[in-house]
Amino acid sequence: MKCTGWVRCLTFLFASLAIAGCDGCREPPQSMTEPVRSTQAPAAEPPASTPPAPVASAPVDPVVQVKLLEPGEEPRQSLRYRFHADRPETVWMDLQMAMGMEVGASKQPETQTPGMRMAMRLTPKEISKEGRMRYDFRIESIEVLRDPLARPDMVAAVEQQTRPLVGLSGSAEVDPRGMTHAVQFVPLAGTPNPAFQGLIDNLRQSIRNISSPLPEEPVGKGARWEISIPLETPGIKLTQISTHSLKEFKVDKGRIEVAMRQDAPVQPVAFPGMHPGATANLESLVSAGSGWTDFDLNKLVPESSVSMASTMTAKVDEMGTSQQLKVTMRVVLKTTAKAPKPEDAAAP
């Protein structure tokens, strides 16, 4: 088994898992990482009156369950987003990650992977009488952040994997409770390879989590609710359960503190980059995080920050040998609707 290839493949696997699952955590410490490589999408966009291009069919939306645990103090009210057709938004996502790996008797020390910054434009297209909004999205740019601890080969791998994502566009719908539906992408020319298709699938889950689902019942300060959602990265199916606590709320704005965990049952998995005929079985996945989200019910994109720590163990049978695989990961993900400064890049 070639450890370098596995590091590269599992880096994207875990990064995708983190992005897809996180919905707000504690403020990360600042670092001096700076963007050094930026790929910009073409500036021209079709006029608003132009019908959207046919989109690729989307998988069935996962069943998101929201359970109220405590209603909180009086006065209480139903939290609902009020979308505006004339307010396009841009979301910036900063990701920093460190990962360690053990393959059999070989142990690699924790490695700082290249940080990434992605900018995505969200343009409202239609709002129904029920307050449900359909919007178009487009990835405007992806930057690789300068970090002296990141290995050059990892930087090159990140650039190669993310470059085709720039300019990717599609549409989605979100209801007043923040539930995202029907995430679809404009088809790309040619047939995407499996690794790139995996990135698109994980991006779809990330878009589903741009807004945090709200409870059906009226709530007040101190309210607590639980959100359960199935997630799937290339090779692993898991469930994320997060507990949301409404710490502050005034008029249309509030702060939610979040604690989450991700659990996965024992299962056969297919990691990207495995040789034909190789098999792998997930033995355990333990992932936990905590943090916050500042929301405005008049906006789709919140201010949030998340930190997570994960440990995965698996047994891999490849090329006539059986080895134990252990991967540990620390990740910080920050989401903002304001253009970030270089010094604002998160650090694990």
C-alpha positions in Angstrom: 0.0 0.0 0.0 1.4 3.4 -1.0 1.0 5.7 2.0 1.4 8.9 -0.1 -1.6 8.0 -2.3 -3.7 7.1 0.7 -2.9 10.4 2.5 -4.0 12.3 -0.6 -7.2 10.3 -1.1 -8.2 10.3 2.6 -7.4 14.0 3.0 -10.1 14.8 0.5 -12.4 12.2 2.0 -12.2 13.7 5.5 -12.2 17.2 4.3 -15.4 16.5 2.4 -16.9 14.8 5.5 -16.1 17.9 7.6 -17.4 20.4 5.1 -20.6 18.4 4.5 -21.4 17.9 8.2 -20.3 21.1 10.0 -22.9 23.8 10.8 -21.3 26.1 13.2 -18.7 26.0 16.0 -16.3 28.0 18.2 -14.0 30.8 16.8 -10.8 29.3 15.5 -7.4 30.9 16.5 -6.0 33.2 13.9 -2.9 32.4 11.8 -0.8 34.1 9.3 -1.8 31.9 6.4 -2.4 33.8 3.2 -3.9 32.9 -0.2 -1.2 32.3 -2.8 -3.0 30.6 -5.6 -6.4 31.7 -6.8 -8.4 30.4 -9.7 -11.2 32.8 -10.7 -14.2 31.8 -12.7 -15.1 33.8 -15.8 -16.9 37.0 -14.7 -19.7 36.9 -17.3 -23.0 35.4 -16.2 -26.2 34.9 -18.2 -28.8 37.6 -17.8 -31.4 37.0 -15.0 -34.1 36.5 -17.6 -32.2 33.6 -19.3 -33.8 30.3 -18.3 -31.3 28.1 -16.4 -29.6 25.3 -18.4 -30.8 21.8 -17.9 -29.4 20.4 -14.7 -28.2 17.0 -13.8 -30.6 14.9 -11.8 -30.0 15.1 -8.0 -30.0 12.2 -5.6 -33.0 12.0 -3.2 -32.7 14.6 -0.5 -31.7 13.1 2.9 -34.3 12.9 5.6 -33.5 15.7 8.1 -35.1 15.3 11.5 -35.4 18.2 13.9 -36.6 17.4 17.4 -37.3 20.1 20.0 -35.7 19.3 23.4 -36.5 22.4 25.4 -38.8 25.4 24.2 -36.8 28.0 26.1 -38.0 31.1 27.9 -41.0 33.2 27.2 -41.7 35.1 25.0 -41.4 32.5 22.3 -41.8 32.7 18.5 -41.6 30.6 15.4 -38.2 31.1 13.8 -38.6 31.5 10.0 -36.3 32.8 7.3 -37.7 35.7 5.2 -35.9 35.6 1.9 -35.6 38.6 -0.5 -35.4 38.2 -4.2 -33.2 41.3 -4.6 -30.5 40.3 -2.2 -27.8 38.0 -3.8 -25.2 36.8 -1.3 -21.7 35.4 -1.5 -20.5 32.8 1.0 -16.8 32.3 1.8 -15.7 29.0 3.3 -12.2 28.6 4.8 -10.9 25.1 5.6 -7.8 24.2 7.5 -6.9 20.6 8.4 -4.2 18.5 10.1 -4.1 14.8 9.7 -2.1 11.8 11.0 -2.0 8.3 9.8 -0.9 4.8 10.8 -0.8 2.0 8.2 0.3 -1.3 9.9 3.5 -0.7 11.7 4.2 2.5 9.8 3.2 5.7 11.5 3.2 9.1 9.8 3.2 12.2 12.1 0.4 14.7 11.9 0.7 16.7 8.7 -0.7 20.2 8.1 -2.7 19.9 4.8 -3.1 23.0 2.5 -5.8 25.3 3.5 -8.6 26.2 1.0 -10.8 29.2 0.6 -13.9 28.9 -1.6 -16.2 31.7 -2.7 -19.7 30.9 -3.9 -22.3 33.3 -5.3 -25.9 32.7 -4.4 -28.5 34.5 -6.6 -32.2 34.4 -5.7 -34.5 33.5 -8.7 -37.9 32.9 -7.3 -39.8 33.0 -4.0 -43.1 31.2 -3.6 -46.1 32.4 -1.7 -45.1 30.0 1.1 -41.7 31.7 1.4 -39.7 29.0 -0.3 -36.8 30.3 -2.3 -35.1 28.9 -5.4 -31.7 30.3 -6.1 -28.8 29.7 -8.4 -25.3 29.1 -7.1 -21.9 29.4 -8.8 -18.3 28.8 -7.5 -16.5 32.0 -8.2 -13.0 31.1 -6.9 -10.9 28.6 -4.9 -7.7 29.7 -3.3 -5.0 27.6 -1.8 -3.7 29.2 1.4 0.0 29.6 2.1 1.2 27.6 5.0 4.9 26.7 5.6 3.8 23.4 7.3 2.0 22.1 4.2 3.9 19.7 2.0 4.4 20.9 -1.6 3.0 17.6 -3.0 -0.1 18.1 -0.9 -0.5 21.6 -2.2 -0.2 20.4 -5.8 -2.8 17.7 -5.1 -5.3 20.1 -3.7 -4.8 22.5 -6.6 -5.3 19.6 -9.1 -8.4 18.3 -7.4 -10.2 21.7 -6.9 -9.4 23.4 -10.1 -12.2 21.8 -12.1 -14.7 23.0 -9.5 -14.3 26.7 -10.3 -17.2 27.9 -12.4 -19.4 25.0 -11.4 -23.0 26.1 -11.1 -26.5 24.9 -10.3 -29.6 25.6 -8.3 -31.2 24.7 -5.0 -34.4 25.5 -3.0 -34.6 26.4 0.6 -37.8 26.7 2.7 -38.5 29.2 5.6 -37.2 26.7 8.2 -33.8 26.5 6.5 -34.4 23.0 4.9 -32.5 22.8 1.6 -34.1 20.7 -1.2 -33.4 19.8 -4.9 -29.7 20.6 -5.1 -28.8 20.2 -8.8 -25.7 21.0 -10.9 -25.4 22.2 -14.5 -24.0 19.1 -16.4 -20.3 19.3 -17.2 -18.8 18.5 -20.6 -17.6 15.0 -20.8 -17.8 12.3 -18.2 -16.4 13.2 -14.7 -14.0 10.7 -13.2 -15.1 9.0 -10.0 -12.9 11.1 -7.8 -14.3 14.4 -9.2 -17.8 13.1 -9.0 -17.1 12.4 -5.3 -16.2 16.1 -4.9 -19.4 17.1 -6.5 -21.5 14.8 -4.3 -19.8 16.3 -1.2 -20.3 19.8 -2.5 -24.0 19.0 -2.8 -24.1 18.1 0.9 -22.2 21.3 1.8 -24.8 23.4 0.0 -27.6 21.5 1.9 -25.9 22.7 5.1 -25.4 26.4 4.2 -28.4 27.2 6.4 -29.2 25.5 9.7 -32.7 23.9 10.0 -35.0 25.5 12.5 -37.6 23.8 14.8 -41.2 23.7 13.8 -42.4 24.9 17.3 -42.1 28.4 18.8 -39.0 28.8 20.8 -37.3 31.4 23.1 -33.9 32.1 24.6 -32.4 28.9 26.0 -34.3 26.6 23.6 -32.5 23.4 22.6 -33.2 21.2 19.6 -31.6 18.2 18.0 -30.9 17.7 14.3 -30.2 14.3 12.8 -29.1 14.0 9.2 -27.6 11.1 7.2 -24.4 11.9 5.4 -22.4 10.1 2.8 -18.8 10.7 1.6 -17.1 8.6 -1.0 -17.0 5.2 0.7 -18.6 6.0 4.1 -22.2 6.3 5.3 -22.7 7.9 8.6 -25.2 9.9 10.7 -24.6 13.3 12.2 -26.5 14.3 15.4 -26.1 17.9 16.5 -27.6 19.7 19.5 -28.4 23.4 19.0 -28.8 25.9 21.9 -30.3 29.3 21.3 -28.1 31.6 23.4 -29.2 34.9 22.1 -32.1 36.2 20.1 -33.4 39.7 19.4 -35.8 40.8 16.6 -34.3 38.8 13.6 -30.8 37.9 14.8 -29.5 35.4 17.2 -26.6 33.1 18.2 -26.8 29.3 18.3 -24.2 27.2 20.1 -23.7 23.7 18.6 -22.4 20.4 19.8 -22.2 17.6 17.3 -21.0 14.0 16.8 -20.8 11.7 13.8 -21.3 8.0 14.1 -20.8 5.2 11.5 -21.6 1.5 11.8 -19.2 -1.2 10.9 -19.4 -1.4 7.1 -17.5 -2.3 3.9 -16.0 0.9 2.4 -14.5 1.8 -1.0 -11.8 4.5 -0.4 -10.8 6.5 -3.5 -7.5 5.3 -4.9 -7.7 1.7 -3.9 -6.3 -0.9 -6.3 -8.8 -3.1 -8.2 -9.7 -6.1 -6.1 -8.8 -4.4 -2.8 -11.3 -4.4 0.0 -11.7 -2.4 3.2 -13.9 -2.6 6.2 -14.6 0.4 8.5 -14.2 -0.7 12.1 -14.9 2.6 13.8 -15.4 6.3 13.2 -15.6 8.7 16.1 -16.0 12.4 15.3 -17.1 15.3 17.5 -17.1 19.1 17.3 -18.6 22.2 19.0 -19.1 25.8 18.1 -21.5 28.6 17.2 -23.5 30.2 14.4 -24.7 33.8 14.2 -27.8 34.0 12.0 -30.0 36.7 10.5 -33.5 35.5 9.5 -33.3 38.0 6.5 -30.2 36.2 5.1 -29.5 32.7 3.9 -25.7 32.7 4.8 -24.8 32.8 8.5 -21.5 33.7 10.2 -20.2 30.5 11.7 -17.1 28.7 12.7 -16.5 25.0 13.4 -13.8 22.8 14.9 -13.9 19.0 14.8 -11.7 16.0 15.7 -12.1 12.6 14.2 -10.5 9.2 14.4 -11.2 6.4 11.9 -10.0 2.8 12.0 -10.3 0.3 9.1 -8.9 -3.0 8.0 -7.6 -3.0 4.4 -6.9 -6.1 2.3 -4.8 -5.1 -0.8 -2.4 -7.0 -3.1 -2.4 -10.1 -0.8 -1.7 -8.2 2.4 -4.0 -7.2 5.3 -3.2 -4.1 7.2 -4.8 -1.9 9.9 -5.4 1.7 9.0 -5.9 4.5 11.5 -6.5 8.1 10.5 -6.8 11.1 12.9 -8.0 14.5 11.8 -8.4 18.0 13.2 -10.3 20.5 11.1 -11.4 24.1 11.4 -14.1 25.5 9.0 -15.2 29.1 9.0 -18.1 30.4 6.9 -18.8 34.1 6.4 -20.9 36.3 4.1 -18.1 39.0 4.3 -15.0 39.0 2.2 -12.3 37.6 4.6 -8.9 39.1 5.1 -5.8 36.9 4.7 -5.1 36.9 8.4 -8.6 35.6 9.1 -7.8 32.1 7.7 -8.6 29.4 10.2 -6.0 27.2 11.8 -6.5 23.7 13.3 
